[in-house]
Amino acid sequence: MRRKPIELAAVATAAVPGLTPTAVSSAPDDAADFDTALLLDSEGKRWRVRSPRHAEASARLETEFLVLRAFAPGIRAELPFLMPTVAGSVRLGALSTFVYSHLAGSTRSVEELTAGPEQLAREIGVALAAIHDLPHALVSNADLPSYTPNEFRQRRLNELDQAATTGKIPPSLLRRWEHALEDVSLWRFNPCVVHGDLHEDNLLVEGHRVTAVTGWTDLRIGDPADDFAWLVASNEQDFVDTVLSSYTESRRDAPDKHLLRRAALSAEFALAQYLVKGIAAGDEAMISEAEGMLETLASDIAEHGGQAISVEPLPSPAAPAGTAAAGTAAAWTDTADGGSGDSAAAPGNEQGPAAGHPVVADVSPGIVQPVTVLPIPAPVLPAVQVSPIPDDEPEQYVPEQDEEPTPAEPPAKVPSADDTSTAAITVIDVKKP
């Protein structure tokens, strides 16, 4: 059940003794997980209330409380932005509601951020670098998750398997994501402290400055690309490039060269995670929304190619058995003319169609037609018998030691007109005249 802002104001008075709200308004947040409100009290101070909608969201808030306590004053002082401070909490049944002291600044939409001045983009890069340079001990001392690159990749593979079982993910997306997750060269990065839930609603901005970062419910050691996913999803390359440039200049360790590829994968895969979450919650509206976004993504990628999410190119789908060979010439003609010819140009497929390898003909935009090259039946040769030519000294074959004698060959079999195998051609002993 969703709580209205006026109800959250009443809850806040129980969490913070002496708090007397005089005004209240709703605030942007993860609507599927939290009800949120901004309060103004009788002394002119502002407060933020976050109330979880289910047990998992409540656990996340309790984790954030532990995280915020782990940020000692010395660590907070080194950050280029402010962080929330918990003023009080109250437990209502199995769920805990938290009240935070208000932070200066306001949230802005992605469109407002990307259309903003370059200085704001650089401020976002500096904030990201500061988070990723936090000491690992901050996470380990709070008993929060920590993943190596391979553990993180395996975790994503497990999530992909779970998403696939829903039967609601377009096959083209499953194949695309699986290929990226199996591209091991993509997953060579140095793990660092990651915010884990960074997006526009967790950034407070004032003028050209990032004044505060909120939403610390998913802090962990993992892939820094996760914090870039929302940026890549904006599809504003100039904005992303400016943020990345500032981030690279500010970080102690240089970021790996595939960071934006993994960020694009994370942005796409977030739709599958949203679907799984909706199914787990039994939320039909959420499920329908996720399915629509997944279909739109698959359609856009089919039409425009999508962002690069792996190092190795995605191979063409294997041709099914028994497919007719129509269109083969078109596929190879495209390659010869400098067209796409993906199958012929793919690494390791230099042999071409003469070797009997399956090729793919792209006969229309967005449609891949699998074509199988069938073997040409071998001609049936008639047996020819020739008289032998006598030798002065017929050579006697002496088998080597331990060699088993060659068994007598069976009578020659006349090949059937339908037999196209090499076994159908019998070698006849040629006798010299």
Secondary structure by P-SEA (a helix, b strand, c coil): ccccaaaaaaaaaaacccccccbbbbbbccccccccbbbbccccbbbbbbbbccaaaaaaaaaaaaaaaaccaaaaaaccbbbbbbccccccccbbbbbbccccbbbbcaaaaaaccaaaaaaaaaaaaaaaaccaaaaaaaccccccaaaaaaaaaaaaaaaaaaccccaaaaaaaaaaaaccccccccccccccccccccbbbcccccccccccccccccccccccccccccccaaaaaaaaaaaaaccccccccaaaaaaaaaaaaaaaaaaaaaaaaccaaaaaaaaaaaaaaaaaaaacccccccccccccccccccccccaaaaaaaaaaaccccccccccccccccccccbbbbcccccbbbbbbbbbcbbbbbcbbbbbbbbbcccbbbbbcccccccccccccccccccccccccccccccccc
